[in-house]
Amino acid sequence: MLGFFRGKGKRKENKKENIIYTPCKGTVVPITEVPDPVFSEKVLGDGFAVIPAEGKIYAPTDGEVTLVFDTLHAVGMTSSMGTEILIHIGLDTVTLGGEPFTAHVVVGDKVKKGDLLVEVNLDKIKAAGLNSITPVLISNTDTYDKISLQKEGDVLFDEAVLKIL
């Protein structure tokens, strides 16, 4: 499991463009602007974050679900191109014990871009005094030559936002 969080290995030979899409409607910000150093300092990998405008989190690409935390606050997947993605819904939301989350996937599920992964009650996160900003991380960042944010600001669900080469 540690390999998932910080993928180590050879650089990908496949030079095909790899695009990650927004997992929800909201506002995209660079990962460096997430108010938690674990994310902003890219300890778990590079990526971006979304301040969600609604409580539905969708698959940002085609792939397989590889991780669903018991507390349902984070989902991991490996894309069909081998990209390891971690979607972490909110900051410190692990402390909520899964209560505001409903998972719609389990480990091993094959998903297509746009499939519903998790529903979350954003009002409950706010009521608990927590931040709903949702980092989307590429945990095997080291295997790629370049990861670039393609769009910032307000986005709809399913917009191309991250290019991986």
VENVEN-V88509 format. One record per backbone hydrogen bond with DSSP energy under -0.5 kcal/mol. CO is the residue of the C=O (numbers start at 1). NH is the residue of the N-H. If there is no record, write none. Layout:
BEGIN
((CO	NH) (CO	NH))
END
This chain:
BEGIN
((1	4) (1	5) (2	6) (4	7) (13	15) (17	19) (18	164) (20	161) (20	162) (22	158) (23	58) (25	53) (25	54) (26	155) (27	51) (28	153) (29	49) (30	33) (31	34) (34	36) (36	39) (36	40) (37	41) (38	43) (38	44) (39	42) (42	45) (46	138) (47	31) (48	136) (49	29) (50	52) (50	134) (51	27) (55	120) (56	58) (57	117) (57	118) (59	114) (60	21) (62	80) (63	111) (64	78) (65	108) (67	76) (69	72) (73	89) (74	69) (75	87) (76	66) (76	67) (77	79) (77	85) (78	64) (79	82) (83	79) (83	85) (84	139) (84	140) (85	77) (86	88) (86	137) (87	75) (87	89) (88	90) (88	135) (92	95) (93	96) (93	98) (94	97) (96	99) (98	101) (100	121) (102	119) (106	109) (109	65) (111	63) (112	115) (115	59) (117	104) (117	105) (118	57) (119	102) (120	122) (121	124) (121	125) (122	126) (123	127) (124	128) (125	130) (126	129) (131	91) (133	90) (133	135) (134	50) (135	88) (135	137) (136	48) (137	86) (137	139) (138	46) (138	141) (139	7) (140	143) (141	144) (143	12) (146	165) (148	163) (153	28) (155	26) (156	159) (159	22) (161	150) (161	151) (162	20) (163	148) (164	18))
END
